[in-house]
Amino acid sequence: MSSGRRHVTGALLALALAGCEAPVAEVVVVVRADATLARSLRNVRVEARRRGAAAALVQRTFPVRMNPLPQSLAIVAADPDDARPLEVSVTADVGDPGRGDFTHRVVTRFQKNAVLYVDVLLADRCRTESVRADCASLGLTCGESGRCVPVDRQGTPAPPDADAGAPDAGFVCRAAAAGPAATAVPRCERRLDDAMERCGDGLDNDCDGVADEGCCARSCEGATGEAATHCREVIVAGGEMTLGEADPPTAPVVTGVTVSPFRIDAYEVTVARFRRYVAAGMPAPPASAVMFPRGVVIAPEAPGRWPVVTPLLPDVALPDGTRTDGLCNWGTAPTMWESDPINCVDWNTAMAFCVWDGGRLPTEAEWEFAARYRPVRDDTGNELRRGRRYPWGDREPTCDDANFNNCDMAYPRSTRPVGAGTNNIGRQPAWLGVYDLAGNVAEFTADHSESYAGDCWTPTGSGRFSTIDPLCVTPLPQPGNVQRLMPTTRGGNHYQSAADVRATARVGGLNRDSVYRDFGFRCVRLR
């Protein structure tokens, strides 16, 4: 091993060198580590062998403190005509000597009469077992900044700038902020270079800095007319915000929160969109857990089980002895309520739908950012205040703004078609861009219900708090005490008051597997 771009010579090359007369084929592995990992890294072990070979071409362990990274290791093919790939494993040892904390894998190939360079970036985030497991489940390996990167890599003829070191572990790959903030984007923009991207897992599978790009919302494939309108998305550029207002019922507030860019459904998920999910067999998420920013995951309560339920019909008996009383919008065949929001499903099913549709449920922070902080200009060209009380501004709502407080008594349903009024009730202006963030149905978010004074939202040392892309998950289970995820909803519903449909209002303590007549949802996708 040597530092910078210099190659190893002498004894180490002799392990791989068969003779000086044969054509040379050489692979140089450059090993780097981010700043956080470099402070705790003790040893690095490198092993390289031809696929299927019993003997390794190189097996080397070296102490990092004596040989600071970056380092480069040259491996010369004994037989340049051998077409078998070269399998390289670089193991970061942070614990006791001989105990590898994690391994970065590379499969590459020699090229006759060429020297090719392969860059290996060891990231501190790869020490997290769940991150490595997510990458392994996709056939990838954990690489720079904890992203999942391909194992198969073609070497490059030019060496990387190893002297520049590697990025710090605090950097998490996110898309660049997009704009303008309220631009509708198509559901399908898939290109040839998106071929490696796996939709719906929230991971950057093709390592281009964006997760789930080019993914289609399956509920909208081939949609036309009004159904296509209800499939629109809005780009939200993200930024800084304060969660909550400094007065009841949401006090205390959470300041200094940063939300990464995302795309949000312009409308609540309709019965028509949900019908396509039912027709597809209502599949559960393909992975056992759903990935969120910062590598945070939400898993089913029972290992390997993510239950989904068929929506309740308009008039059925409920477990508590009451009936749905015509308040459920689902029908076994299409009805006149296809443009109303789907309701009478539980949180598990809402999350499963969003994953199937190429996204997930929004976090509370994402939902509130879209409602209060997303840049919006009204029909006179004035930009709304950031941190506003309602999606349209600070003015108290009327029945022309939202379906709330039992405004729409003349309509045969308690809900109304998404984004558009009936009998002039809640007819929302086009400039809002995202509709029904106040009233109609309360919307499920991904977060566990917890007061802003709790561990999720304050730096108490529990490890659950983050100001960057926060997501409140349940505490780690204690012996004899497994805490269930109790979801939070936002936006209020058709019968709630003006205070309850504020953009900061929260309702929590719900059961994730209970069905509610007044709750629906919308999905988000990573930008």
DAQUIBEL-V711891 format. One record per run of one state. SS is the DSSP state (H for helix, E for strand, - for the rest). FROM is the first residue (numbers start at 1). TO is the last residue. If there is no record, write none. Layout:
SS,FROM,TO ; SS,FROM,TO
This chain:
-,1,1 ; E,2,3 ; -,4,10 ; H,11,14 ; -,15,24 ; E,25,33 ; -,34,34 ; H,35,40 ; -,41,42 ; E,43,50 ; -,51,57 ; E,58,63 ; -,64,70 ; E,71,76 ; -,77,85 ; E,86,93 ; -,94,101 ; E,102,108 ; -,109,113 ; E,114,122 ; -,123,123 ; H,124,127 ; -,128,128 ; H,129,137 ; -,138,139 ; E,140,142 ; -,143,143 ; H,144,146 ; -,147,147 ; E,148,150 ; -,151,151 ; E,152,152 ; -,153,155 ; E,156,156 ; -,157,161 ; H,162,164 ; -,165,183 ; E,184,185 ; -,186,191 ; H,192,194 ; -,195,217 ; H,218,220 ; -,221,224 ; H,225,229 ; -,230,232 ; E,233,236 ; -,237,238 ; E,239,243 ; -,244,253 ; E,254,259 ; -,260,261 ; E,262,265 ; -,266,269 ; E,270,270 ; H,271,279 ; -,280,288 ; E,289,291 ; -,292,292 ; H,293,295 ; -,296,296 ; E,297,299 ; -,300,301 ; E,302,302 ; -,303,304 ; E,305,305 ; -,306,312 ; E,313,313 ; -,314,316 ; E,317,317 ; -,318,322 ; E,323,323 ; -,324,329 ; E,330,330 ; -,331,339 ; E,340,341 ; -,342,346 ; H,347,356 ; -,357,359 ; E,360,361 ; -,362,363 ; H,364,372 ; -,373,376 ; E,377,377 ; -,378,382 ; E,383,383 ; -,384,389 ; E,390,390 ; -,391,392 ; E,393,393 ; -,394,402 ; E,403,403 ; -,404,416 ; E,417,417 ; -,418,421 ; E,422,422 ; -,423,424 ; E,425,425 ; -,426,429 ; H,430,432 ; -,433,438 ; E,439,439 ; -,440,441 ; E,442,448 ; -,449,467 ; E,468,468 ; -,469,477 ; E,478,478 ; -,479,480 ; E,481,481 ; -,482,486 ; E,487,490 ; -,491,498 ; H,499,501 ; -,502,505 ; E,506,507 ; -,508,518 ; E,519,520 ; -,521,522 ; E,523,526 ; -,527,527
